[in-house]
Amino acid sequence: MSFEREDRFDLLRSQAAAYVDVAIESATREYPHFPYFIATGPETYRLHRDYHPAFYGSFDWHSCVEMHLVAVRLLRLFPDETRSTTARDTLNALLTAPNLQREMAFFATPANTSLERPYGWGWLALLAAELETWTDPDAARWHEAVAPFAAQLMDALTAWLPRLTYPQRVGMHANTAFSLVNALVYARLHPERDWEEAIVEAAHRLYAGDVDYPLHYEPSGADFLSPGLCEAVLMLDCMEPAAFQRWFRSFLPDLMRPSPPALTPVIVSDPTDGQIAHLHGLNLSRAWALIRLADGVELPDRDRKHLLEMAHQHALASLPAVTGSDYMVEHWLAVYALILLTA
């Protein structure tokens, strides 16, 4: 298998039904969950579902948003391969205007305005983009409910970015670059807003001067993102091609080293441990980033194949864990398989 785009798409097709099933099952599984709010008094302690009637499942809020994205994108791409009626019925019950208004109210509460920033906000923006670009009656109705919430979070994100003096160069939720990659997709659908300009400006201000990234320091023990690769993908999306070529070669000079490869798949010793389980996501998000770079950078054929081979090895290490593994993996990993196989 060469792991070119058509190979990845065929692999996703073969798994589409299983991925939609795990997404819908997770999105509607209320317990266990990890509630996330700022308590300002005893009245603050409510059921998680009271605050989040649309995104109450999948252990935590951002994972539930991710699983909605999995279901929506795969219903769009593979309507005949998935149990679309069940999935659509579920999304019809969840993505309603009253439910999304309650989601908006939660994040508008002064104590909660920074929660899920930027990770969950980026995924919500990507879900909104998926709905907006799908010409389907159900998707149009879901988007009408989701769009005001996406605009609320995008406004908050772009108001926050000028105050962000330093980026978060971490391999978990707070990573700045990865969330901006996702948010930028939605921003570019709305040139009438200043969202794209704010994101591109922040990317240049925070990252354009970076050189000699120490890729060999990765990973940390609970990473599901590569800080270096996520930054490279963001700059690929934000820089002119010639400028990016120069920046990329200065930023990641070791990535093209053929032997030993600069990156090898990470080992997940205990998938039942929620933190160690993150490493499955690192394998798949690395593969996604390597594919984006292989297809976005002008490279000799040898170097492009090298990046794709590294991506393939990382994918092989963790794609089997997307379904049939432990809930601490299953409630979120499908979204990383999705972005990898549709890159």
N, C-alpha and C positions, 0 to 999 in steps of 0.2 A: 504494500500500500504506500503510495507516494505522499499522501496527506495534503494533496492539492485541494482546492476549494470544492471541486466536484466529489472528491473522495469523502471529505468531511460532511458534505451535505447528504450523501448517501448514508453515511453512518448515522447522522441525525434522523433521517427518515426511518431507519430501522428501529430507532429507540423512541420515536415520537410518542407513541401510545403510552409507553411506560413512563416517560417523563411527564406527560400531561396528568396521568393518574397520580403520580407521587406529588405533583404540584397541587392538585385539587384536594387530595387527601390531607396534605400538610396545611394548606391554607384554611381548612375548615376544622382542623384539630385544635381545640381550644386549650387543652392541657397536655403536657406541662407548658407553662409559659413563663417568660421573664418580664414582669411589668417594669416599665421605665417611666418614671414621672418624678417631679419634685413635690414633696409633701409640704403644704403650707398650713395644714391644720387637719384635724381628724376627718373632716368632710371630704378631704382629698382621696381617702382610701375607698376606692370603688372597684368593681370588677373591671378587669382589663377590657372586656368586651363592651362595657359601658362607654369607655373613652374611644375605643377603636372598633366600631361595628363593621367596618369594611376589611380591616387588616388585624384581626384578633388572633389568627392562628400562627402556625409555623414557629412556635417558641418565642419569637420576638418580632417586633413590628417590621423592621427592615427585611427580615427573611420572608415575611408574609407578602410584602410588596414584590419581592423577587419572584416568589412563586406565582403571583398573578401574572407577572411578565412572562414567565415560562409558558403558562397556559395560553396566554393571548398570542404570543408569537408562533407557537406551534399550531394553534388552531388556524392561524392565518396561512402558515406555510403548508400544512398537511391536513386539510379538512377530512380527507378520506381515510387517513391512517389512524385517526384518533377517535375516541368516544366523545364526539363533539357535542352531542345533545346534553349529556350530563355536565360537561364542563361549562357549556353556555348557560345552562340553568343555574349553576352555582354562581357564575359571574353576574348573571342577572340579579340574583338575590343580594350580592355583596356590593356591586358597584352602582349604587343608587344615589340620587341627589341627597336624600336625608342622611344616609350613612356618611357620605363624603363631607357634608356640612358639619357633622359631629367631629370628624377627623380634623377639619380645619379649625374648629373651635378649640380643640386640644392644643394645637400648635400655636394658636393665637393667645393662649393664656400666658400672661407675663412670665410665670415661673418655668414654662416649658418651651420658650421660643428658641432655645439653642439645642433642644434634644434632637437626636438623630442627624445632627449637622456634622459633616456634610454627607455622610455615607447613605443614610436612608433617603435624604432629599434627592441625591443623584439618581437613585433607583426609581423613585417616584417620577422624576422627570423623564426617565427613559421609558417607563410604562406609559406615560402620557404621550410621548412621541410615537410609540408603537400603535396606540389607539388612533391617534390623529392621522396616521399615514395608511391606515387599513380601510379600504372602501367596502365596508360591511355595515348593514343596519344596526346590528347589535353593538359593534365597535363604536359607531357614531354616538349611540346612546350612552355607552360607558364613558366615552371621551367627554361628552357634555357634562357628566357628573364629576369627572376627575380634573378637567381643565382648570376650574377656578382654584382648586387645591394646588395643582402644579404651579400656577402663576403666583400664588401666595408664597410657596417655598422658593421659587426662582427669584422673586423680589427680595426675599429675606437673604438668600444666598449671595446675591450680587450686591446687596447693601453691606454684608459682612466682609466681603473680600477685600475692600480697601483698608479695613482695620486689621487684616491678617498680616502682621509684620513678617512672620516666618512661616514657611510651609511645614506641615507635619510629614516627616519622612519616615513613616512607620509602615509596618506590614499588616495592620489591622484597620478597623473601621475609620479611624481619624485620618487616614491617608488623604491628603489634599488632592493629589493629581488624579487618582482613579475616579473620584466623585466628579471632578470637573470634566473628565472625558465623557461621562454619562450625561451630565447636565448640558454639555455643549451640543449634544444631538438635538435636544429639545429647543435650546436657544436658537439654533440655526433654522428652525421652522418658523421663527417669529422675528424676522428682521425689523419689524416695527417697534420692538422693544430694545432696550440697551443691554440685554443679557449677554449676547455673544461678545460685544465689545468689552464688557466687564470681565468675562472669563479669559479672553485672550490677553487683555492687559495684565491680569493677575498672573497668568502663566509666564509671560515674558519677565515681569518684575521679580517673580519668585525663583525662576529656574534658568533664565537665559544665560547667566554667567557661570553655570555649573560646569566643571571639568573633572575628569579622572574619577568617576564614581567608583567606590570600592565594592564591586559586585561580589568579591570573595567574602565579604562580611555577612552576606545573606546566607541562610535565613536566620531569623530569631525563632524561638521555640513554638510560637503560636501564630505565625504569620499565615495569612491566606492571600497576601498580595506581595509582589516584589516592588519595593519603593523605587528602585532604579528603573525597572522596565515600565512601570506605570508612568513615571515622569517622562520617559522617552516617548511613549505613545501620546501623552498629552501634547508634547512639543511637536510631534509629527502632525497633530491636528491643528496646531496653532501657528506654525511657522511656514514661510514660503519654502518650497522644495530645496532651492540652492542653499538657503541659510540653514535649513534643517540638516542637510548633508554635512555641512561643516560642523555644526553643533554636535551631531550624533557621533561623529568619529572622535571628537574631542571628549565627549562625555562618557562613552562606553568603549574605550579602545580595546578592551580584552574580550569583548563579546564574540568576535569572529575567530578567536583562537580555536583551531580545530582539534588539537589533542594535547592534554585532555580538554574536553569541552568546558567552557566557562560555567555552565550550569548543568547539573544532573538532577534527576528526580529526587524529591525528598522522601524520607521514610515516615510512614504513619504507624507508630508503634501501638496505639490504642485508640481506635475510632470511637469508642464509647466515652472517651474523655473529650468534653466539648472544646477545650483549648487545643489539645493535640490533634483533634479531628480537623481543625482549621488547615492543617498542612495539605489535606486533599485539595482544598481550594487553591493553595499556592501552586501545586502542580498544574492545575487547569488554568489559573489566571496567567501563570508564566507562559503556558502554551498559547493562550490568546494573544498575549503581548508579542511573543516571538513571531506569530503569524502576521499580526498587524505590521511589524517592522519588516518582515521578509517581503511583504507586498507593497510597502510604502516607501522603502529606501531603494535608491538606485544602487544595486549591488551586482558584482560578477555572479554568474550563475552558480559557481561553486559556493560562494558565501550565502546566497539565498537558500540553496539546498541544505547548507549547514544549519541555518536557523530553523528551517522546516523540520529537519531531523531531530533537533533538540525539542521542538514543539511536540513532535510525534511521540518521543520517548516520555515526555512529561504527561501527555494525554493518556498513553497506555497505562501509566502507573495509577491513575485515579479515576478514569471514566468508569471502570467496573463498580466503583463505590457509590455511584449516583443513585442506584436503586438496589434494593436487596441487602442493604448494609444496616447500620445503626441509625436510629432517629437523630442522633446528634450530628450525623452527616446528611441524612436524607432530607431534613427540613430546609436545606438551603443549597446544597451542592449543584442541583440541576441547573441553576442559573449560570454557573460558571461553565458547565458543559454547553449550555445554550450559546453564550457569547463566543466561546471557542469555536464551536462547530458552525456558527454562522458568520464568523469573521471574514 
